[in-house]
């Protein structure tokens, strides 16, 4: 399993790649997403962050939620995603 992230024109794309499939999840107006993920990584007991998207911490990582659905992000993948968004 590989999770990557990119930020283009203010919109983030989170991508999950496995041996047999690929799934893309788009977060519009995500200019603060990297900082939000980093804030929860540094304080896993923090409350959820609410913008027009929502970042919700859990025991296994965080969930990034929008009107279109949610993307589960395990703890070990948060820093690479942050780096990809800031890339």
C-alpha positions in Angstrom: 0.0 0.0 0.0 1.2 3.4 -0.9 -0.4 6.8 -0.2 0.7 9.9 -2.0 -0.6 13.5 -2.0 -0.3 16.5 -4.3 -1.5 20.1 -4.1 -2.4 21.9 -7.3 -4.3 25.2 -7.6 -5.3 24.9 -3.9 -6.9 21.5 -4.3 -5.3 18.4 -2.7 -5.4 14.9 -4.3 -4.8 12.0 -1.9 -4.1 8.8 -3.7 -4.2 5.2 -2.4 -2.3 2.6 -4.5 -2.4 -1.1 -3.8 -1.3 -4.0 -5.9 -4.6 -4.3 -7.6 -6.2 -0.8 -7.5 -5.9 2.9 -7.2 -8.3 5.4 -5.6 -8.1 9.2 -5.7 -9.7 11.5 -3.2 -9.9 15.2 -3.9 -10.1 17.9 -1.2 -11.0 21.3 -2.6 -9.5 24.5 -1.2 -7.0 22.5 0.8 -4.3 25.1 1.4 -4.4 24.4 5.1 -4.6 20.6 4.9 -0.8 20.0 5.4 -0.7 22.1 8.5 -3.9 20.6 9.9 -2.5 17.0 9.4 0.8 18.1 11.0 -1.0 19.6 14.0 -2.9 16.4 14.7 0.3 14.4 14.2 2.0 16.5 16.9 -1.0 16.2 19.2 -3.0 13.0 18.5 -5.4 13.7 21.3 -6.5 17.0 19.6 -10.1 17.6 18.7 -11.2 17.3 15.1 -10.3 20.2 12.8 -13.3 21.6 11.0 -13.0 23.7 7.9 -15.1 23.0 4.8 -13.3 19.6 5.2 -12.8 17.8 8.5 -9.8 16.1 9.9 -10.7 13.6 12.6 -8.1 11.8 14.7 -8.6 8.1 15.7 -6.5 5.4 17.3 -5.3 4.2 13.9 -4.7 7.6 12.2 -6.9 10.3 10.8 -9.9 10.5 8.5 -10.1 13.4 6.0 -13.8 14.0 5.4 -15.6 16.1 2.7 -19.1 16.1 1.3 -18.0 13.5 -1.2 -16.7 11.0 1.3 -13.7 10.2 3.5 -10.2 9.1 3.2 -8.6 7.1 6.0 -4.9 8.0 6.6 -2.9 5.7 8.9 -0.4 7.5 11.3 2.6 6.2 9.5 1.5 7.9 6.2 0.7 11.3 7.6 4.2 12.8 7.4 4.8 11.6 3.7 1.4 13.1 2.8 2.3 16.4 4.5 5.6 16.5 2.6 3.7 15.7 -0.7 1.3 18.5 -0.1 4.1 20.9 0.6 6.3 19.5 -2.2 
